[in-house]
Amino acid sequence: MSAARLAVDIGGTFTDFALERDGKRFSRKVLTTPSAPEEGVLSGIDMLLADIGMAPRELGLIIHGTTLATNAIIERKGARTALLVTRGFRDSIEMAYENRFEQYDIFMEKPAPLVPRHLRLPVPERIEARGRVVEPLEERALVELAQRLVEERVQSVAIGFLHSYVNPAHERRARALLEKLLPNVSITLSSEVCPEMREYERWSTACANAYVQPLMDRYLKRLEEALQQRGFRCPLFLMTSAGGLTTVETARRYPIRLVESGPAGGAILATRIAGQCDHRRILSFDMGGTTAKICLIDDGAPQFSRSFEVARQYRFLKGSGIPIRIPVIEMVEIGAGGGSIASLDQLGRIQVGPESAGSEPGPACYGRGGTAATVTDADLVLGRIRPERFAGGTIALHPDASRQAVVGSIGARLGLDDTRAALGLSEVVEENMANAARVHAVERGKELAGRAMIAFGGAAPLHAARLAEKLGIGTVLVPTGAGVGSAVGFLMAPFAYEVVRSRYVQLDDSFDAEAINALRREMRDEAQAVVHRGAPGAPLIESWTADMRYRGQGHEVTVTIPPGALAEAGRRELIRLFEAQYVQQFGRTIPGLEVEALSWALRLATVEPPVPSCPPAPPDRAAAPSGRAEIADPATGDFVMVPTYARADLVPGDLVAGPALIIEDETTTLVASAFTARINGLGYIVLTRR
């Protein structure tokens, strides 16, 4: 008997649980408790273990992902933070890129820095771009600043000195001094959390890490102690934004790496399913209670990035948020979840999100004090959600409250009844998601045609068919456990860590292959030390990339480099790889320009077992419905009677013709009239357009 493994994913509305034991999977959903997230985690674990009659000592591993760091930044509920910065550069964090992301909006609002100006403190010191000390660190000034930090009741400090990614000596010395003077204050070095050039992004990332570090440290400490008190003796690992597992120690040191941990789990799940079902090009669609996430996955690998924006002032505008420079699975995230609030703008148009009702008070139908109409309220009005089966019957829903909210927020002003107002709300949120997917694909030189969609999350199966129609996608897969998909993805994640270094290199006759090989070895040693803390001695797989550009350009493209040492002729290979990537993204190369590399990244991950192929399903046979329900037809607005099916009763080979509902404890799949659903050899629902 193998040890059981548990995954916990804290979302903005629900906390999801997935437990795997002896090849069987069990799941649970509970409402998130924002004021004390560990309470929801612990109560959900207690419920799940009680469901299956399991004792805490039988658990072999807990994997955890959380939105706590993200929410603290968005809601500005982090620690009181100061930034120590090279003298003369205290305003760099506010000047940002010195451009207008919304050029013609005279009322444009820039994101306020996490550290106010009076807590951005200049320090006399200077290191030049090659790492040479121009002005020594004035230690006496640091002693004076420490007293001011005490007076200002600062809880956390970010240290960001000029060019510290080349020579971190001054930052490390400053930390050593402050640790003695301020033993109870958290300290973040920009040269450790983001050792890359470009001061604004590096200092912004350091400030964000410092801002959430005390909060995350306290939370993880409380959670570990509570688990110990309940009799759990298994290790706890955290999910990172790049789709790998890491230790609690690393998570406490770099909590900013956890900001997209939940969505990363979903991308891992979608990647595994694509391999099982032999789909090379897919669109991963994860729609939960607060947001929807869309990720493109090609040839068994999601897109990776090292830049991310949090707390955007304007929903779709790059540059309107706080830049975070961390390894992350690249996806687009929009405020289009089940709890997203609908309203009318000044022109009478329906707007959905990005504000969410969350779990407190939640949608109107929860009966917890919410009065605004949400996507979940619209789905309930349209008959797509069966109140008696919602969250396995653990959360009572109030359909009348949903009707009142939909009419009050939208219908009354537009002269629509509750059904047509709900249809309008649903259509708007689906078009928002479709538009986000189109823009995301175009920006990355990708196409949506010919892709399969993998839909998971509590709300995604309800909207996947309509979204697929809008995007011209003919196949939608809804995996088992779709309602807790990201938590299931945690159980499939490898131990992994990524190391980044800025090293400017011209790809001309001066190129030194051995210097780059030495840099790679140094980065591998650092990554290996972290990965082996969680998986000692495990075999590892390496991926290596470089950020490259034509000389004179201001932005780079990320180029994947084959693992292993570069030969002397490696310069020509790097240029070839760069040009191939440039053509894919921009459609052409630029002749006559030299190529240069600025940053290098190395990712180490444990080798995962091969993905078994999906076994063939038996011949199609019509499934027997378990009941009937009325749902609104989007084409006419009229209610029609459709069959309902309990997913637990469906077996491989079963066939369900749309329109129909397939109901399970954590979600419901809407089989639209244009689709037929089949249960494949793995038990997944496969929707195919007729």
C-alpha positions in Angstrom: 0.0 0.0 0.0 1.5 3.3 -1.1 1.4 6.4 1.2 -1.5 8.8 0.5 -0.8 12.2 -1.0 -2.9 15.3 -0.4 -3.1 18.5 -2.5 -4.6 21.7 -1.2 -5.4 24.7 -3.4 -6.6 28.0 -1.8 -8.6 30.1 -4.3 -10.4 33.4 -4.0 -13.7 31.7 -3.4 -13.1 28.0 -2.7 -10.3 25.9 -1.2 -10.0 22.6 -3.1 -8.7 19.3 -2.0 -7.6 16.2 -3.9 -6.3 13.1 -2.2 -4.7 10.1 -3.9 -4.4 6.7 -2.3 -3.7 3.3 -3.9 -4.7 4.6 -7.4 -8.0 6.1 -6.2 -8.8 9.8 -6.0 -11.0 11.6 -3.5 -11.9 15.3 -3.5 -13.6 18.1 -1.5 -14.5 21.8 -1.8 -15.0 24.2 1.0 -15.4 28.0 1.1 -12.2 29.9 1.5 -11.8 31.7 4.9 -9.9 34.9 3.8 -9.3 36.3 7.3 -7.6 33.0 8.4 -6.9 30.8 5.4 -5.6 27.9 7.4 -9.0 27.5 9.0 -10.5 26.5 5.7 -7.6 24.3 4.9 -7.8 22.4 8.2 -11.6 22.0 8.2 -11.5 20.7 4.6 -8.7 18.2 5.5 -10.7 17.0 8.5 -13.9 16.6 6.3 -12.0 14.7 3.5 -10.2 12.3 5.9 -13.5 11.7 7.7 -15.2 10.9 4.3 -12.7 8.1 3.5 -12.0 7.0 7.1 -8.3 7.8 7.1 -6.1 8.9 10.0 -3.6 11.8 9.7 -0.6 9.5 10.3 -1.5 7.6 7.0 -0.8 10.7 4.9 2.7 10.6 3.3 2.8 14.1 1.6 0.9 17.4 1.5 1.3 19.7 -1.5 0.0 23.3 -1.1 -0.8 26.2 -3.4 -2.2 29.5 -2.3 -3.3 32.9 -3.6 -2.4 34.5 -0.2 0.6 36.4 -1.6 -1.3 37.6 -4.7 -4.3 38.8 -2.6 -2.1 40.6 -0.1 -0.6 42.6 -3.0 -3.9 43.3 -4.7 -5.7 44.3 -1.5 -2.6 46.1 -0.1 -2.7 44.1 3.1 1.0 43.2 3.3 3.7 44.2 5.8 4.9 47.8 6.4 7.9 47.7 4.0 10.9 50.0 3.4 13.3 50.0 0.5 16.9 50.8 0.9 18.2 52.0 -2.5 21.4 53.5 -4.0 21.5 57.2 -3.3 19.9 59.2 -6.1 17.5 56.3 -7.2 14.8 56.4 -4.6 12.2 57.4 -7.2 13.0 54.7 -9.9 10.4 52.4 -8.4 7.7 55.1 -9.1 9.1 56.5 -12.4 8.8 52.9 -13.8 9.1 52.9 -17.6 8.4 56.6 -18.0 5.6 55.8 -20.5 1.8 55.9 -20.6 0.2 52.5 -20.9 -3.1 54.3 -21.8 -1.8 57.1 -24.0 -5.1 59.0 -24.4 -6.6 58.7 -21.0 -5.9 62.0 -19.2 -7.2 60.4 -16.0 -4.9 57.4 -16.2 -4.1 55.8 -12.8 -0.7 54.3 -12.4 -0.3 51.5 -9.9 1.0 53.0 -6.6 4.3 51.5 -5.4 4.1 49.0 -2.6 6.6 51.2 -0.7 5.6 54.8 -0.2 8.3 57.5 -0.9 9.0 58.3 2.8 10.0 54.7 3.3 12.3 54.6 0.2 15.6 55.5 1.9 18.8 56.4 0.0 22.1 54.7 0.9 25.5 56.1 -0.1 27.1 53.4 -2.2 27.7 52.7 -5.9 28.8 49.7 -8.0 29.2 50.1 -11.8 27.8 47.8 -14.5 30.9 45.5 -14.6 30.8 45.0 -10.8 33.6 47.4 -9.8 33.0 49.4 -6.6 32.8 53.1 -7.4 31.7 54.3 -4.0 32.1 52.1 -0.9 29.1 51.3 1.2 28.7 53.8 4.0 28.0 51.6 7.0 27.5 54.5 9.4 24.5 55.7 7.3 23.0 52.2 7.6 23.2 52.4 11.4 21.3 55.7 11.3 18.7 54.4 8.9 18.1 51.4 11.2 16.9 53.8 13.9 14.6 55.4 11.5 13.2 52.0 10.5 12.4 51.3 14.1 10.7 54.7 14.5 8.6 54.0 11.4 7.6 50.5 12.7 8.8 48.8 9.6 8.2 45.1 9.5 10.1 44.2 6.3 13.0 45.7 4.3 13.9 45.3 0.6 17.5 46.2 -0.3 18.0 47.2 -3.9 21.4 48.6 -5.0 22.5 49.5 -8.4 24.0 46.6 -10.5 23.9 44.2 -7.5 23.0 41.4 -10.0 26.7 41.6 -11.1 28.3 42.2 -7.6 26.0 41.6 -4.6 28.6 42.5 -2.0 27.0 45.7 -0.8 23.6 44.2 -0.5 24.9 41.3 1.5 26.9 43.5 3.8 23.9 45.8 4.4 21.8 42.7 5.3 24.5 41.5 7.8 24.4 44.9 9.5 20.6 45.2 9.6 20.2 41.6 10.9 22.1 42.6 14.0 20.4 45.9 14.5 16.8 44.8 13.5 16.6 41.0 14.4 12.8 40.9 14.1 12.6 42.5 10.6 12.4 40.4 7.4 15.1 41.3 4.8 14.9 40.7 1.0 17.9 41.2 -1.3 17.1 42.1 -4.9 20.3 40.3 -6.0 18.8 37.0 -4.6 15.1 37.3 -5.5 15.8 38.6 -9.0 19.5 38.7 -10.0 18.8 40.3 -13.4 19.5 43.7 -15.0 16.9 46.4 -15.3 16.5 48.1 -11.9 12.8 48.8 -12.0 11.7 45.2 -12.4 14.3 43.9 -10.0 13.5 46.4 -7.3 9.7 45.9 -7.9 10.1 42.2 -7.4 12.2 42.6 -4.3 9.6 45.0 -2.8 6.8 42.6 -3.5 8.7 39.7 -1.9 9.4 41.8 1.2 5.8 43.0 1.3 4.4 39.5 1.5 7.2 37.7 3.4 6.1 38.3 7.0 2.5 37.4 6.1 3.5 34.1 4.3 6.0 33.3 7.0 3.4 33.6 9.7 0.8 31.7 7.7 3.1 28.8 6.9 4.2 28.6 10.5 0.6 28.5 11.8 -0.3 25.9 9.2 2.7 23.6 10.1 2.0 23.9 13.8 -1.7 23.1 13.4 -0.9 20.1 11.2 1.5 18.8 13.8 -1.1 19.2 16.5 -3.6 17.2 14.5 -1.1 14.3 14.2 0.2 14.9 10.7 3.9 13.9 10.4 4.4 14.0 6.7 6.4 16.7 4.8 4.7 19.8 3.4 5.8 21.2 0.0 4.6 24.3 -1.8 3.7 24.8 -5.4 5.5 27.5 -7.3 4.3 29.7 -10.2 6.6 27.8 -12.6 4.8 24.5 -12.0 7.3 22.8 -9.6 7.3 21.8 -6.0 9.6 23.5 -3.4 10.3 23.3 0.3 8.7 25.4 3.0 12.1 26.9 3.7 12.4 28.2 0.1 8.8 29.3 0.1 9.4 31.4 3.2 12.4 33.0 1.7 10.9 33.7 -1.7 7.1 33.8 -1.2 6.8 35.9 -4.4 7.4 32.7 -6.3 4.1 31.4 -5.2 1.8 34.1 -6.7 0.5 32.0 -9.5 0.8 28.6 -7.8 -2.8 27.6 -8.3 -3.1 28.3 -12.0 0.3 26.5 -12.5 -1.2 23.3 -11.1 -4.0 23.5 -13.7 -1.5 23.9 -16.5 0.3 20.8 -15.3 -2.9 18.8 -15.3 -3.8 20.0 -18.8 -0.3 19.0 -20.0 -0.6 15.5 -18.6 -4.1 15.1 -20.1 -2.8 16.2 -23.5 -0.1 13.5 -23.4 -2.6 10.8 -22.3 -5.0 11.7 -25.1 -2.4 12.4 -27.8 -3.2 16.1 -28.4 -0.2 18.1 -29.4 -1.9 21.5 -29.4 -4.3 22.4 -26.7 -5.9 25.4 -25.0 -6.1 25.0 -21.2 -9.2 26.6 -19.7 -9.4 27.0 -16.0 -12.4 28.9 -14.6 -12.9 29.0 -10.9 -14.8 31.2 -8.5 -12.7 34.4 -8.9 -10.8 34.3 -12.2 -10.5 32.4 -15.5 -7.1 31.3 -16.7 -6.2 30.4 -20.3 -2.9 28.8 -21.3 -1.5 27.5 -24.6 0.3 24.2 -24.5 2.2 22.8 -27.5 4.0 19.5 -27.9 3.7 18.6 -24.3 5.0 21.8 -22.7 3.3 25.0 -21.5 4.7 28.4 -22.4 7.1 29.7 -19.7 7.9 33.3 -18.9 9.9 35.3 -16.4 7.7 38.3 -16.2 4.2 38.8 -14.7 2.0 41.6 -13.6 -0.1 41.6 -10.5 -2.9 44.1 -9.5 -3.5 45.6 -12.9 -5.3 48.9 -12.8 -6.7 48.2 -16.3 -7.8 44.7 -17.0 -6.1 44.0 -20.4 -3.4 46.7 -20.4 0.2 45.6 -20.1 2.1 48.0 -17.9 -0.9 48.9 -15.7 0.2 46.5 -12.9 3.1 45.9 -10.6 5.8 43.9 -12.6 7.1 40.8 -10.9 10.2 39.1 -12.4 9.8 35.4 -11.5 9.7 32.1 -13.3 6.0 31.5 -14.2 3.9 29.4 -16.6 2.7 31.9 -19.1 -1.1 32.4 -19.3 -3.7 35.1 -19.4 -5.8 35.6 -16.3 -9.0 37.7 -16.3 -11.7 38.5 -13.8 -14.2 36.1 -15.2 -15.0 33.5 -12.5 -18.2 32.2 -11.0 -18.2 35.0 -8.4 -17.4 37.8 -10.9 -19.8 40.7 -10.3 -22.0 42.0 -13.2 -23.1 45.6 -13.6 -24.1 48.2 -16.2 -21.8 50.9 -17.4 -22.9 54.5 -18.2 -23.9 53.4 -21.7 -26.1 50.6 -20.4 -23.7 47.8 -21.4 -23.3 44.7 -19.3 -19.9 44.5 -17.7 -18.6 41.4 -15.8 -15.7 41.5 -13.4 -12.9 42.0 -12.5 -14.4 42.5 -9.1 -15.5 39.3 -7.4 -17.9 38.5 -4.6 -15.4 35.9 -3.4 -16.5 33.6 -0.5 -17.4 36.5 1.8 -20.2 37.5 1.1 -20.2 35.4 -2.1 -22.8 35.3 -4.9 -26.4 36.3 -3.9 -27.5 32.7 -4.1 -25.1 31.7 -1.2 -27.3 33.6 1.3 -24.3 35.1 3.0 -25.2 38.7 2.4 -24.2 39.2 -1.2 -26.7 41.3 -3.3 -24.8 41.8 -6.6 -25.5 39.6 -9.6 -22.6 37.2 -10.4 -21.9 34.6 -13.0 -23.0 31.8 -10.6 -26.3 33.6 -10.1 -26.8 33.7 -13.8 -26.0 30.0 -14.2 -28.5 29.2 -11.4 -31.3 31.3 -13.1 -30.6 29.6 -16.4 -31.0 26.1 -14.8 -27.4 25.1 -15.5 -26.7 24.6 -11.7 -28.8 22.1 -9.8 -29.2 23.7 -6.3 -29.5 20.3 -4.5 -26.2 19.1 -6.0 -24.0 22.2 -5.6 -20.7 21.4 -3.9 -22.0 17.9 -3.2 -25.0 19.4 -1.3 -22.8 21.0 1.3 -23.7 24.6 0.3 -27.4 25.5 0.2 -28.3 27.8 -2.7 -31.2 30.3 -2.9 -32.5 30.6 -6.5 -34.9 33.5 -5.6 -32.0 35.6 -4.4 -30.2 35.0 -7.7 -33.3 36.1 -9.7 -33.6 39.3 -7.6 -29.9 40.1 -8.0 -29.9 39.5 -11.8 -33.0 41.6 -12.3 -31.9 44.3 -9.8 -28.4 44.6 -11.3 -29.2 44.2 -15.0 -32.7 43.3 -16.0 -34.7 46.2 -14.5 -32.6 48.9 -16.2 -32.6 47.1 -19.6 -36.2 46.1 -19.5 -35.3 42.3 -19.5 -36.7 39.5 -17.4 -34.5 37.4 -15.2 -33.8 34.8 -17.9 -32.8 37.1 -20.7 -30.7 39.3 -18.3 -28.9 36.1 -17.1 -28.3 35.0 -20.7 -26.8 38.4 -21.5 -24.6 38.2 -18.4 -23.4 34.7 -19.5 -22.8 35.7 -23.1 -20.7 38.7 -22.0 -18.5 36.7 -19.7 -18.0 34.1 -22.4 -17.1 36.7 -25.0 -14.6 38.3 -22.5 -12.9 34.9 -22.2 -12.9 34.3 -25.9 -11.4 37.7 -26.6 -8.7 37.2 -24.0 -7.8 33.9 -25.6 -7.6 35.4 -29.1 -5.3 38.3 -27.9 -3.1 35.9 -25.9 -2.6 33.7 -29.0 -1.9 36.6 -31.3 0.6 38.2 -29.0 2.6 34.9 -28.9 2.4 34.1 -32.6 0.1 31.1 -32.0 -3.2 30.0 -33.6 -6.3 28.7 -31.9 -7.6 26.7 -34.9 -7.1 23.0 -34.6 -6.6 23.0 -30.9 -8.4 20.9 -28.4 -9.7 22.5 -25.2 -9.2 21.0 -21.7 -11.7 22.5 -19.3 -11.5 22.3 -15.5 -12.3 24.4 -12.4 -15.7 24.7 -10.8 -17.2 26.9 -13.5 -15.3 26.0 -16.7 -17.3 22.9 -17.7 -20.5 25.1 -17.6 -19.1 27.5 -20.1 -16.6 25.4 -22.1 -18.9 24.4 -24.9 -20.0 28.0 -25.7 -16.4 29.3 -25.4 -15.3 26.5 -27.9 -18.0 27.6 -30.3 -16.7 31.2 -30.2 -13.1 30.1 -30.8 -13.8 27.6 -33.5 -12.6 24.6 -31.3 -14.2 21.3 -32.1 -13.1 19.1 -29.1 -13.4 19.8 -25.4 -12.1 17.4 -22.7 -13.4 17.6 -19.1 -11.2 15.3 -16.9 -12.3 13.5 -13.9 -12.0 15.7 -10.8 -12.4 18.8 -13.0 -13.9 20.8 -10.2 -10.7 20.6 -8.3 -8.4 20.5 -11.3 -5.6 22.6 -10.1 -5.3 20.6 -6.9 -5.2 17.4 -9.0 -2.4 19.0 -11.0 -0.4 19.5 -7.8 -0.3 15.7 -7.4 1.4 15.5 -10.8 4.0 18.3 -10.3 7.7 17.6 -10.2 10.2 19.0 -7.7 11.7 21.9 -9.7 13.6 25.2 -9.3 14.8 27.8 -11.8 17.9 30.0 -11.5 18.4 33.2 -13.5 21.6 35.2 -14.2 22.2 38.3 -16.2 25.3 38.0 -18.3 25.7 40.3 -21.4 27.2 38.4 -24.3 27.7 39.5 -27.9 27.4 36.6 -30.4 30.3 37.7 -32.5 34.0 36.7 -32.7 34.5 37.6 -29.1 32.0 34.9 -27.9 33.5 32.8 -25.1 31.7 29.4 -25.0 33.6 28.2 -21.9 32.6 31.3 -19.9 28.9 30.5 -20.7 29.5 26.8 -19.8 31.0 27.8 -16.4 27.9 30.0 -15.8 25.6 27.1 -16.6 27.4 24.8 -14.2 27.2 27.4 -11.4 23.4 27.8 -12.0 22.9 24.0 -12.2 24.7 23.5 -8.8 22.4 26.2 -7.2 19.2 24.7 -8.6 20.3 21.1 -7.8 20.9 22.1 -4.1 17.3 23.3 -3.8 15.6 20.4 -5.7 17.5 17.7 -3.8 16.2 19.1 -0.5 12.8 17.9 -1.5 13.8 14.9 -3.7 17.3 13.7 -2.5 19.2 11.9 -5.2 16.3 11.9 -7.7 17.2 11.9 -11.4 16.8 15.4 -12.9 16.0 16.9 -16.3 17.5 20.2 -17.3 16.1 23.0 -19.5 18.1 26.0 -20.5 17.0 29.3 -22.1 18.5 32.7 -23.0 16.9 36.1 -23.5 18.3 37.3 -26.8 17.7 40.3 -29.1 19.1 42.1 -32.1 21.7 44.7 -31.0 19.9 48.0 -30.4 16.5 46.6 -29.6 14.9 47.2 -26.2 13.2 43.9 -25.6 14.2 40.2 -25.9 12.7 36.9 -27.0 13.3 33.8 -25.0 15.2 31.1 -26.8 15.3 27.4 -25.7 18.8 26.0 -25.8 19.5 22.2 -26.0 20.9 20.9 -22.7 24.6 20.3 -22.4 27.8 22.3 -22.9 28.2 24.7 -25.7 30.9 23.9 -28.2 33.2 26.6 -29.7 30.8 26.7 -32.7 27.9 27.2 -30.3 27.7 30.9 -31.3 26.3 30.0 -34.7 23.8 27.5 -33.1 22.6 30.2 -30.7 22.0 32.6 -33.6 20.1 29.9 -35.6 17.9 29.2 -32.6 17.3 32.9 -32.0 16.3 33.6 -35.6 13.9 30.6 -35.7 12.2 32.0 -32.5 12.1 35.5 -33.9 10.5 34.3 -37.1 7.8 32.4 -35.2 7.0 35.5 -33.1 7.4 38.3 -35.7 7.3 36.6 -39.1 10.7 37.7 -40.2 14.4 38.2 -39.4 16.3 41.5 -39.6 19.4 41.0 -41.9 22.7 42.7 -41.1 22.2 43.1 -37.3 24.3 41.4 -34.7 22.7 39.3 -32.0 23.3 39.6 -28.2 22.2 37.7 -25.1 21.3 39.4 -21.9 20.0 36.8 -19.4 20.3 33.0 -19.0 17.9 30.7 -17.1 18.3 27.1 -16.1 15.5 24.9 -14.7 16.0 21.6 -13.0 13.1 19.2 -12.4 12.7 15.7 -11.2 12.1 13.2 -14.0 8.4 12.2 -14.1 7.2 8.7 -15.1 6.0 8.4 -18.6 2.4 9.3 -19.3 0.2 6.2 -20.1 -1.8 6.5 -23.2 -5.6 6.6 -23.0 -7.0 3.0 -23.5 -9.6 2.6 -26.3 -13.2 3.0 -25.1 -15.9 0.4 -25.9 -18.3 1.0 -28.8 -20.7 3.9 -28.2 -23.9 3.2 -26.4 -26.5 5.7 -25.3 -26.2 6.5 -21.6 -29.3 6.3 -19.3 -30.3 9.6 -17.8 -30.7 9.9 -14.1 -33.3 12.7 -14.3 -34.5 15.7 -16.2 -34.2 19.5 -15.7 -35.2 22.7 -17.4 -32.5 24.9 -18.8 -32.6 28.1 -20.9 -31.8 27.7 -24.6 -29.3 30.5 -25.4 -30.7 30.8 -29.0 -34.3 31.5 -28.0 -34.3 32.3 -24.3 -37.0 29.7 -23.7 -36.7 26.9 -21.2 -36.4 23.4 -22.6 -36.5 20.1 -20.7 -33.2 18.2 -21.0 -31.9 14.9 -19.6 -29.4 15.0 -16.6 -26.7 12.4 -16.0 -24.8 11.6 -12.8 -21.1 11.5 -13.8 -20.4 8.8 -11.3 -22.8 6.5 -13.2 -21.1 7.1 -16.6 -18.6 4.6 -17.8 -16.2 4.5 -20.9 -18.3 4.2 -24.1 -21.3 6.0 -22.8 -22.8 8.6 -25.2 -24.7 11.7 -24.3 -26.3 13.9 -27.0 -26.7 17.6 -26.3 -28.4 19.5 -24.8 -27.9 17.8 -21.5 -26.3 18.3 -18.1 -23.6 15.9 -16.6 -23.6 16.6 -12.8 -20.9 15.8 -10.3 -20.1 17.0 -6.8 -17.7 19.8 -7.7 -19.0 21.0 -11.1 -21.5 20.5 -13.8 -20.8 20.0 -17.6 -23.2 21.7 -19.9 -23.4 19.6 -23.1 -24.7 22.2 -25.6 -27.0 21.4 -28.4 -24.2 21.5 -31.0 -22.1 18.9 -29.1 -22.1 15.2 -28.4 -20.4 13.9 -25.2 -18.6 10.6 -25.0 -16.8 9.0 -22.1 -13.3 7.9 -23.2 -11.2 5.1 -21.8 -9.9 7.2 -18.9 -13.4 8.3 -17.9 -12.9 11.9 -19.3 -15.9 13.6 -20.9 -15.0 14.4 -24.6 -17.3 17.0 -26.2 -17.3 16.9 -30.0 -19.1 19.4 -32.2 -21.6 17.9 -34.5 
